[in-house]
Amino acid sequence: MHPSLLPFTARYICLTLAAAGALACLIGLAVNPAVWWLPGLGLFGGLTALGIHDLLQTRHAVLRSFPIAAHLRFILEKMRPEMRQYFFEDEKRGSPFSRDRRAVVYQRAKSVLDKRPFGTQYEVYDAGFEWLDHSIAPRPLADRNFRTIVGGPDCARPYSASVFNISAMSFGALSQNAIRALNTGAAMGGFAHDTGEGGLSPHHLAPGGDIIWEIGSGYFGARTPDGQFSPERFAATAAQPQVKMVELKLSQGAKPGHGGVLPAAKVSPEIAATRGVPMGQDCISPSSHSAFSTPDGLLRFVAGMRRLSGGKPAGFKLCIGHRWEFLAICKAMLETGLYPDFIVVDGKEGGTGAAPMEFMDHIGTPMREGLNFVHNALIGIGARDRVRLGASGKIITGYDIARTMALGADWCNAARGFMFALGCIQSQSCHTDHCPTGVATQDPIRQRALVPRDKAPRVFNFHAQTLHALSELVAAAGLDHPGQLRPEHLFRRDATHGVVSFATLYPTLRQGELLEGTGDERFRRAWAMARPDSFAPA
């Protein structure tokens, strides 16, 4: 039997000891009836009852995984405001990792008050502080159901997407219960759920939420037995009514240029069936694609995805690396007349279940710079109006969405925030299969900690409350839709130049400027190096 299936493990040690203590007191009371057994029986019996309640309740995943013991965490949470100055001084407040931002997600997911007293926690005169300018004539609060239409002239079945969706997280990396909870929440809120490259599983389809089906270099769910792309299998899966868009993954922000391996021990029969891979072998995601090797080949492949899906929006996701390579794709668009319906820019700050430290820390372009580069490149070739842009990379709050859309995104994706809504406590054990909350594990016992019917409403609430916060920001800025936000609406305090507008930090090209010849050093040399028939520089 697998060790995780043993009835008593380290996770249940407190409950085991409490039950043993209660049993010992009962035996002692039966052998030698004496009053002094009663306090022990009351203590251990009470703890045993508490542990059984923890196992059966569905509200707290950590309690289901660690009955009795996990109560210490909640006690410390309540003490935290007083303990912060002693234990959390090294924490950068306001950073995407901060406990304050996680707390906002938990509060919104649980529909509890997310307001706080005593003003901002930022040091507003420190370098790096940012703000959104408000209007002296704010607009009425708009409907928070902000949408954007994805689908260019070649797309027969455009999709009206929410401006805030669930980013790519694969079945296999996440548990089946996590996938079901996410998709159920998406169905409740009318937003989209990206499958990640691990294939389209029954757990994505059962709840009925909108799907963005992503395929990567392993072509999982759309592959031949030898790992090549299978047009027939792709077409059959893409025909599913829930699949609203199809996305090709070129690279992932946290480890661009690096492949992946799901060890054979983790390839369950269900994962093998979903991905179309054999049991007993490592599941390999190569670092590059076998179906194409040139910019024009990439665009023909994406056009083929659109055709095979019956005219659904087709695009690709990447983290920006060599500038000339993306500009080579732009030149290929002009030469072939083939355009993706959308591009998703993933920032190097994005998360993953496992990646080498060097890749996470030092490879790839951060999301804001990458997004602004792609946005300007499309403006520069006169194609921005026909290609929609998504963005992902530590987007959690309404302000994160507002800032990202001001820099050129049409919609945003989030993974981390929705994982927090499921109950993730960022234990950073995703790669070990020992996730304590049942989010990132295939362990059947650990998975039971996460109950989809309980967590799905939290996914819905987090999405709804975050868009409500976004609608308040947009109205305060005197606008009706976040798509109206521009770089000139935002400012940052810079250590060198004082207060600087985002319009200065992220300047915009003129329409068609790359075609006319640009003097912008961000693009001039890279544009000259770009070739539509090769990713190698000219």
Disulfide bonds with the S-S distance in Angstrom:
none
